[in-house]
């Protein structure tokens, strides 16, 4: 079968409000797996260990005198299989923890030790960065809120809900569209909060993100909304939700929480379909533009029907599916980043099953607030323009005049602009071209449309 392509977004001063979570450690290296010969020279099985490619100045590894070219064989007396193994061990540690490592260097094994240094804290050019925590289940999630540096007692606020990937929202790099969007909102007088997903960043006593389902993510954002309302600088009558990608599905579900009454909800690049429908839809949207003929696409979609049905509708695990249908196992590995265990596209199969079972249209019909549904004309990774129009229509059917659809020309799913559809497609296929768009093509009309809309809602 011809390979199908499915592309997703995977994408100042510091203040403390009773911060209790210990800061994540920063080991300060770039690493990769060693060659078979390097592993065997260090007394390891072929391919095992961690090869140090770069040591970051002023980082923990630098202070421990780890050097470029070293092969880490043990960490806290436990052998290291690969870089993921080291990352897993580091995830359990925090700043000021003592660690011991064994490295192989120039034919010799050396024992080194040191104290882990704290990961640097993110700063904002337009406000006071507040590192805090949100109570969640049996533990706490790290939250980051930026308070504008303006001469006001209170500020309207936005809870920012990113898309689905299990990535930290702490220390977003300056080039990232999320960082640029948030900074513009803050500069224009809006406090903005974000919260880590379960198990991410500094969060403690929470289940790993890749083990939780869609409902667990939604609950985290509900708790974050409640936390946002406790800040004395927040105008509690003017708190908004913004969701990007699948975060735009979380948004109306967050609004279902008790005593959660946002002034308005904004979504961009989201969907209003079941997960199974969505997957087939983006296959149809993307692949002809990426060069696949329609006859091949039709056959590919038919190949995917049983796979998506078993994952989304029946809730079967990838292992169960692979055991009964080896051909589907090959498809999951090739096209859906199946890790051989429970993860599909970086999340547990239970996440996708719970997302599939979410009644999205029903949730939109039950929100009792204004809604702005934003869609980029070059977005090939969301549910499409029709889904975004439907969101506004559903809201208006339940609450006339409350829903609004707005089209953003030349805007891609990842919040950047391309000069044409052809340029956008080329960027999707070429990381270097996409990097250029990240550097200079941020879609500023998105945050300014959000700001205009929020100001109108606040005046009503």
N, C-alpha and C positions, 0 to 999 in steps of 0.2 A: 504493500500500500504506500502511496506517496505521502511523504511527511506533511503533517498539518502544522501550521504555525499559530500559536496563541501567545500574545504578548500582553503583559499586565504592567501596572506601575508598582514597582517595588521601591518603592521608593520609600559702655554700659557699666552697671554696678550690680553687686550681688547682696541680697538681703535674706535674712533667715527668720521664719515665723515658727519658732519652736521646733526646728528641724531635729528629728530623732534618728532617722535612718542613717546608717553609716555609709560613707561615700564609697562607691565602687573603686576598685584599684585599677591602675593603669600600668601594665607590665612594660609597655614601651618598646615593642619589637615589631618588625615585619618578618613573617616566617613562611616556610613551605616545607613540603615533605622532602627528605633527602633522596638521592639516587640509591639504587640497590647497593652499589659499591660503597657509598658513604655510610650507609646503615651497617653493612657488614664489617666495615673497618672499625666502627664504634662498638662492635660486639652485639649488634641487634639483628633481628630478622630483616630480610630484604624489605626496604621501603619504610621501616619503622623509625621513630624519632622525630625531632623537629629541627630543621635547619634554620639558623638565624641569618636572614637576608639583610636586615638593617636594625640598628640599635638607635632608638630615639634619644637625643640629648636630654639630660635632666630627668629621664625616666627611671623606673625601678630597675630594669635590667642593666642600664648604664651604671647605676650606683652599685650594683652587684658585680660589676666588671665582666659581664657577659659580652662577648665580642662577635662581630660579623664572622660567619663561617663556623661558629660553634654548632655542635649538634647536641641538643638537649636530650638526654636519655632518661632522666628521672626528675620528678617534681614532687617534693615532700615525700620522698622515699617510694614513690609509685612510678612504675615505668610509663613512658609516654609512647603511645602508638602512632600519633599523627597530630597535626595542628589542631584539629577539632577536639582531640582528647585534652590538649593543653587548655584550650578555651573553656571547655567544660569544667576543668579543675579551677581555673581562675574565676569563673563565674560564682563559685561558692565562697570566694574570699573577699575581703574588704580592705580599705586603706589601713595601714598600721599593723596588718597581720605579718608575722614572720614566715618566710619561706626558705626552703633549701632546694637547690637544684644540683644535678650532676651533669656536667657537660664533657663532651669529647672534643679535644682541641690538639691538633698537631701530634696525633698518636698517643695522647695521654688523657686519662680521665681525671677531671678536677671537681672538687666539691666546693660550691659557692653558696652563700646565704645572704639574706638582707631583709629589709623591711619594705613592704609594698607601699608605694606612694599613691596619693589620691588622684583620681582622674580629674582633669581640670574642669572648672565650672563654666558653663556657657554665659556669655555676656550679651547685653543688648545695647545698641547705640541710641535707643530712645526711651529706655525705662529702667526701672528697678527690677532685677531678676530675683524672684522669690523661689527658693528651693524649699518645698514642704512635702507633706505626705497625706495620702488619702487612705482612710481605713477601708479595708476590702477583705471580706470573708475572714480568714484567721490571721491575716497579715496586713501589710501596708504597701501601697504603690507610691512611687516617687511622682510628685507633681511639680511642674514649673509654671509659674505665672509671672507675666511681665506687667508691672504697674506703670502707666505712662508718667513721664516727668513733666507734668503740666500743673498749673496752679489751680487745682480743683480738689474738692473734698471727696467726691465720688466720681466714678467713671462707668460708662456702659461697658459690658464685658462680653467676650465670646469664648465659648468652650470649643476648642479645635479638635475635631475627631478625624484622624488620618485613616488611610485605607488599611487593608488587612494584614500586610506583612508583619512578621515578628521582628521588628527592628526598633531600636531605642529612639525616643523622641528627645533625648538629652544630647547636647552638643551637636545640633544640626549644623552642618557646614554652611558657611556664608553663601556659597554658590547655589544651594538647594532652593527650589521654588517655595517650599514650605517656610523656610527661614525668611525669604523675601516677603512673602505674603503676610506673615505674622508681624514683621517689622513695620510694614506700611500701616497695618491696623493700629499698632501701638503708637506710631508717629501721629496718627490722626485722632488719637484720644481714646482708644479702646483697650481695656485690659484684656489680655489673652491668656487663657489657661490651656495647658496640655497635660496629659497624664500617661504614664507608662502602661503598656499592656501587662497582664499578669506575668510575673517572673522576669520582667525586663529591667535593665538598668539597676538602680539602687534598691528596687523593690525587694522586700523580705517576707519570708513565710507565705509565699504565694506559689501556685502551681505554674510550671513552665508554660509559656505562651503557646508552644506547639502542642500542648496537651489539652487546651481548653476549647470550648465551642463558641459559637457566635453569641449565644445568650450571656456567657460569662464576660465577653468583651463589653456587651451592652451594659451589664450591671456595673462594670468599672466606670463607665462614663456617667452613669446615673450618680454614683457616689462622688465623682469629681464635680458634677453640677452642684450637688448639695454642699460640697466643700467650698466651691466658688462663692456661694451665697453667704458664707461666714465671714468673708473679708470685709472690714469696715470701709474700705475704699471702693467697693463695688456698689453700683446703683442697682439694687435688687429688683427694680421694676423694669430694667432694661438689660436683660441677660439673654444672649442669643446662642444658638447652636450652629456650627458649620461642619458639614461632613463631606469628605472627599472620597470618591470611589465607593467601596463597601462601607466606609464611614458614613456615607449618605444613606445607607440602609439602617445603620445603627441609630442615626439621628431621630427618626420618628419613633423608634422603639424606646429611646431614652426618654422622649416626651411622654411616654405612657406611665412613667414612674409616679408614685404618689408624691404630691406636693411639688412636682416639677412642672413649672409653667413658664417656658421660655417666651420672651417677647416675640421671637420669630425663629424660623429654621431656614438655613441656606444649605443647598447641596450642589455639588459640581461633579460631573463625570460619574454618575451613579447608575442604578438600574431599578426597574420596577417589574422585574420578571423573576420567576423561579431560577435557581442556580443552573438547573439543567437547560432551561430555555436560553439563559444568558450565555452559557458556554457555546451552544450551537449558534447563537446570534453573532457572537464576536468572531467565530470561525468564518461565518458567511460575510461579515463586514471586512475582515482583514485579508483573508487569503487571496481573493481575486486581485486586490490592490498590490499584493506582494508577489503576484506572478502566477498563481494557480488558476488553471482553467476551470470553468463551472462544472464540467462533467466530472473531473477528478474530485472537485469539492463535494459534489453530491454523493459520490461513493465514499469519500472520507467521513462525511457526516453520518452515513448509515453505519459505518464501522463504529462510530462513537455512541450510537444510541444505546446498545446494551451496557457499555461501560458507564456512561453517565447515569443511566437508570439504576444500575446496581449501587453506585456510589451515592447518588442523591436521593432516590426514592426508597430503595430497599435498605440503605444505610450499611451496606456490607463494607468490610475493611478491604484495603488493597490486597492483603495477603489472601483473603478468602477468594477474591476475584481471580488473582493470579493462579491459585491452586486449581481452579476449575477451567480457566480460559487462558492458557499461556500466551496467546496472541494479544490479549488485552494487557497482560503484564508488560509486553514489549512496548505497547502504546503508552502506558503509564510512565515507563522509564524515559521514553524518548520525548514525549510531548508534555507531560504533567509533572516532571521533576520528582517522580516517585523515588523515595529513598530506600526502598526495599522493606520498609517497616510500615509505619502508620501515616507518614506524611505525604500529602499531595499538594504541590504548589506551595510548600513551606508551612502548611497548617495540617492539623490532624484531619483525617477523613470525617471525624465527628463534627468538625467545624463546618465543612461543606454540606454535610447532611442536615445540620441544624439550620444553616442558611437557606438551604433548599426548602425546608419546611416553614420558613418564616413567611407570614402573610403580609407582604409589603404593602399592597394596595389597601388592605384593611387598616393597617397602621396609619397610613396617610389620611384615611377617611376619619380617623378618630382624633387627630391632632386638633387642638382648639387654639390655633394661633396662625399668624401669617407665614407663608412659605414662599421662598424664592428658589426656583429650579433653574440652574444654570447649565448650559451645554456648550461645549466648544465645537465649532464646525469641523475641526480636524481630529476629533476624538474617535479613535477606532478601538478603544479599550473599555468603553462603558456600554451601557445598554442601548445607546443610540438616541437620536433626537426624539423619536416617538415616546420612548420611556419617560424622558424628561417632560415632554408635553403632557403625558398622562398624569404625572405627579401633580402638576398644577391643576389639571382638570378634575382630578379626584378631590383635591382640597376645595376647589370651588363648588363642587357638587354638594359637599357637606357644609361648607361655610362660604357662601357666595362673596366673591371679591377678595378672598384671602390668599388665593394662589396666583403666582405669576411665573411665567416662563420667559427666559431671556437667552438669546443666542449670542455667543461670543465668537466673532469671525476669526479664522486663522489660528484658533487656540487648540492645542493638543491636550491629551488626557493628563499629562504631567505638568500642566500649568505653564507651558512655554508656547510661544508663537512661532510659526513657520511662515515663510513668505508665500508658500503655496502647498497644495496637497502633495504634490510630487516631492517637494523638499521635505515635508514631514515624513513621508514614507521612506525616503532615503535615510533620514535621521534614525528612524526605527530600525533600519537594517545596518547602520554604520555607527558604532559607539563614538567615534571621533566627531562625526557630524552632530550627534546628539549632545556631546559635550560642548560644542560651540553654541548650541541653542541654550544650554543651561547657563553659559557665561553671559550671553547678551540678549536672550530672547524671552525673558520672563514676561508673562502676560499681565502687565500692570492693570489693564482694564478690569480684570477679575476682582482684585481687592477694592478698587474704586467704585465698581458697580455695587459690591456688597456694602460699602460704606454709605453710598447714596441711598440705598434701599433701607438700611438700618436707621439712618437719620430720619427718613420719611416715616418709618414705623414709630419712632420715638416722639414724633410731633403729632401723631394721631390722638 
